[in-house]
């Protein structure tokens, strides 16, 4: 899908240099992938402390080989 975007040229050039991608298109694609990954990780972090632990779970039994 062809899309025209008005991206700050200095910002794009900086991302291009820092990211080491071969093209500006690859730079934008990588930036979007990383943006999405960080947002999804933040949602997971928000879950910490919000779930009740299972007091009957024996983590040591899960480690045993026998």
C-alpha positions as CSV (number, residue, x, y, z in Angstrom):
1,X,0.0,0.0,0.0
2,X,1.5,3.3,-1.1
3,X,1.3,6.0,1.6
4,X,2.6,9.5,1.6
5,X,3.7,10.9,4.9
6,X,5.1,14.2,6.0
7,X,7.9,13.0,8.3
8,X,10.3,15.4,9.9
9,X,13.4,14.9,7.7
10,X,15.9,15.5,10.5
11,X,14.2,12.9,12.7
12,X,14.1,10.4,9.8
13,X,17.7,11.0,9.0
14,X,18.7,10.5,12.6
15,X,16.7,7.2,12.8
16,X,18.3,6.1,9.6
17,X,21.8,6.7,10.9
18,X,21.2,5.2,14.3
19,X,19.2,2.2,13.1
20,X,21.6,1.1,10.4
21,X,18.8,0.0,8.0
22,X,19.6,-0.1,4.3
23,X,16.7,2.2,3.3
24,X,14.5,4.9,4.8
25,X,11.5,2.6,4.2
26,X,13.2,-0.1,6.2
27,X,14.0,2.5,8.9
28,X,10.3,3.4,9.2
29,X,9.2,-0.2,9.2
30,X,11.6,-1.1,11.9
31,X,10.6,2.0,14.0
32,X,6.9,1.0,13.7
33,X,7.7,-2.6,14.7
34,X,9.7,-1.4,17.7
35,X,7.0,1.1,18.7
36,X,4.3,-1.7,18.6
37,X,6.5,-4.1,20.6
38,X,7.2,-1.5,23.3
39,X,3.5,-0.7,23.7
40,X,2.6,-4.4,23.9
41,X,5.3,-5.0,26.5
42,X,4.0,-2.0,28.5
43,X,0.5,-3.7,28.6
44,X,2.1,-6.9,30.0
45,X,4.0,-4.9,32.7
46,X,0.7,-3.3,33.7
47,X,-0.6,-6.8,34.6
48,X,2.1,-7.3,37.3
49,X,0.5,-7.2,40.7
50,X,-3.0,-7.4,39.2
51,X,-3.3,-11.2,39.2
52,X,-3.7,-13.3,42.2
53,X,-1.0,-16.0,42.6
54,X,-2.0,-19.7,42.9
55,X,-0.9,-20.5,46.5
56,X,-1.0,-24.3,45.7
57,X,1.5,-24.1,42.8
58,X,4.7,-25.8,43.7
59,X,7.4,-24.3,41.5
60,X,10.1,-26.7,42.9
61,X,8.1,-29.7,41.7
62,X,8.1,-28.2,38.2
63,X,11.9,-28.1,38.3
64,X,12.4,-31.8,39.2
65,X,13.5,-34.2,36.6
66,X,11.9,-37.2,38.1
